[in-house]
Amino acid sequence: MDAVIRNFPPRSDRPDGRPSYMDAPVTDRPSQEEALVSRDELRVVLAPMAELPERTRIALEMHRFDGFRLKEIAAHLGISVALAHALVYEGLEHCRRRLAERG
């Protein structure tokens, strides 16, 4: 543990005069390029999802975008956990197939 702590740079300037990574500005905002790429990637994924039956799309969105567990999805949709799993799986497979077709 001591070796790990010794390897951390000091909070301000390092002894050799180079700035520490701690001095770098922290930003939560992506660059314009990153935002455009993310928007395009989301658009590519949303197109196949729009083709899904409503219940399958909702289950997939809850699982992949909102982080709900299968048990929570099942309770929300009033279905069994096994069916919630099947819906998420079918939705993912549909999206994979459509994205593979797109190349």
Secondary structure, 3 states (H helix, E strand, C coil): CHHHHHHCCCCCECCCCCECHHHCCCCCCCCHHHHHHHHHHHHHHHHHHHCCCHHHHHHHHHHHCCCCCHHHHHHHHCCCHHHHHHHHHHHHHHHHHHHHHHC
